[in-house]
């Protein structure tokens, strides 16, 4: 069942959208505050985001911009504004669609279904085109075989080490906090703490870096998190 997050400060509208979406066989969560909604979007595993523009805490445009920096999922923006400039701005920030209030809840459900199908098809096409191996400097990674080679020699990674490395590689030059990495790799309901991320980063560096104290792949951005450097 696809999971949908609605970020909408009008509780009646949000509940109406939820009722229709649940009738359409979606699992739905609601967040009424922009700041909390953005945190939930970044930390959760959702299949689509329905995003109001005017929100307390953080507006929908800023949320869309932040979500697009690290996530690939359909974003449908909802607003009472009718000006073309607002529509263009929302789509320019990476929104997939734009609905102006008042709108038919049934139309919203149809559009969510459509965008999720398109998104899943694009992901499948991307996986089909995915190369058997990716070469970066002296490192060769085989995503499907889940194998990695440094200077031609195979390096053995644990499942979580490989998932962590692959996630960073697939999102190069983007800084991810330890909290976000923990939630993405281990899951929100996993036991443990963000110290696990630090431990796995250190183990990865020991295995793939020539000099762990001066890493060429996985950089620490002090006070922010980690990123995979791709020049």
N, C-alpha and C positions, 0 to 999 in steps of 0.2 A: 504494500500500500504506500503510495507516494505521500511524503510529508510536506506540508505547506506551512509557512510562517506568515501571519498577517501582522503588519506593524501599522496600526490605525488608532488614533486617539479618540475617535467617536465610537464608544463601546457598542451602541446599537447597530451601527453600520458593520462593525467588525463581527458581531454575533450573527448578523444576517448573512454576511459573506461566509462565515464558518458553517452555518446551517446548510447552505446550498452546496458548499464544497464537500461537506461530510455526506450529503445525499448523493454526491457524485463519486463517492468511494475514496475520498481523500482523508488523511489524518491531519488535523489542523490545530495549530497553536496560535494564540493571540498575545500580542504585547502592545500596551497602550502608550508607552514612553519611547521616544526615539533613541535615546542613549542606551537604554536597556535592550531595546529591540535590535540595535546594531550588534551589541555584545552577543546576544542570543543567536543572531544570524551567523556571525563569524565562528561561534563555538559549536553550533549544531550541525546536523547532517540533514539538510533540507533539500527537497527536489525543486522547490520554487519559492519565490518571495513576492508577496503582495505588499506594496509599499506606498503609504500615503505621503504626500509632499509636505504638508504643514503638520509638524509634530512638535510636542514639547521635548526639550532636551537636545535634540539634534534633528535637523530637517531631512526630508527624504532624499534630496539631492546629495547631501554629504554622506548619507548612509549608502546610497548607490555607489558613490565614488569609492568608499572604503571596501565595500563588498567586492567590487570588481577587481580590486588589487590582489585578492587572494582566492576568490571563489569563482567557479564557473557553473552558474545555474540560472534559469530563467528569472528575470526581474520584471514584474508588471507594476508600473506606477499608477497610482490613483489620486486624483486631485479635483478640487472644485474650480481650479483655474482653467480658463478657456483660451488664453493667449497662446499664439503659435510659438512665441519665444520660449515659453515654459515647456512646451512639448519638445521643441528642438533641443533644449538644454537637457531634459531628462534622457532623451534618446542618445544625445551626444556623450553622456556620462556612462552609457552602457546598458540602459534599460532596454528590454526586448519589446515592450509594448506600453501603451499609455491609455488609460480610461478616464473620462471626465464625468464627474458626478452631476446629476444622478444617472446611473446606468443600470441595465438589467443584470441582476445576479446570475441569471442563467447564461448571459453572454460572458460574464467573468469566468464561470466554470468551463465554458466551451474554450475560451482562450487559454486557460491554464492547461487543459487537456492538450490542446494543440501545441503549445510551447514546450511542454514536457516531452511530447512525442518527437518534436523536431530536435530538441536537445539530445535525447537519447539516441536518435538516429545519427546525429553528427558525432557523438562520442563513439558509436560503433564504427563509423567510417574512419574516425581518427585512429581507433585501435587497429583497424584493418591495415591502415597505411603506416602504422608504427613500425619503425625499423627493428630488425632483429637485435641490433646493438647500437649503442650510442658511444662515440669516442670523444672524450674531452681530455686533451693533453695526453698524459700517460695512463689514463683510466678508461677502460672499456666496460660498459654496463649493458647487460642483456636483460631487459625488463621482463619479458615473458618467461625466460628460463630462470630468472631470479639469480643470476650469477654476475660476478664482478671480477675484473682482472686488472691488476696494476703491473705495468711493464711486462705484460704477457703472462704473469703468474696469477693464478686464481687466488682470491682472498675470500675467506668464508665469513659471512655475516649471519647473525641471528635474524629471525623474521622481522623483529621490530627495528633492528639496525638497518635492514634493507629498505623497509617501508619509510623510515625516517629519511634516509639518503635519497630515495626515489622522489619523495614529496618535495624535498628541497631542490633537487635537480630539475623537476618539472616546473618549478616556480623560481627560476634563477633571479638573483639580484634583488629579491624581495625579502625584507626583514620580518621574521616571524617571532613573536614572543614565546617564551617557554610555556605559558598557559595555553596559547593557541596550538602549539605543537603537541602538547600533552593531550589536549582534547581531540585533535585530528587523528593522532596515531594510536593512542590508547583508549580514547573514548571518554565521554563525560562521566560515565558511571564506573570507570575503572578505579581500582584501589591504587594507593600510592600517592605521589606528589610530583610537582614539577622538577624536583631534584632528579627524578628518573631521566628527564630529558638531558640534563647536564651529563649524567653518567654515560648515556648512550652517545652523545656528541663526542665525549672524550674517547670512548672506545672506537668510534668511527675514525677519529683522527689518528689514533694509534695504528689502525689497519690500512688507511688509504693515503695518509699524508706522509711526505718525506720527512717533514719536520713538524711535529705536533705543536710545538710552541710558536711556529710561524706558518700557519696553515695556508695552503694555496687554494683549497676548495671551500671548506666550511669556515666562514669568518664569524667572530663574535663582534656584535655591535653593542658596545657597553651601554647598559641601561635600557636596551631595547630587545635584544634577542640574538638570533642567528640568521645567516643567509648563505646561500650557495653562490659563490662568486663565479660569474661567467663573463669573461672579457670579450 
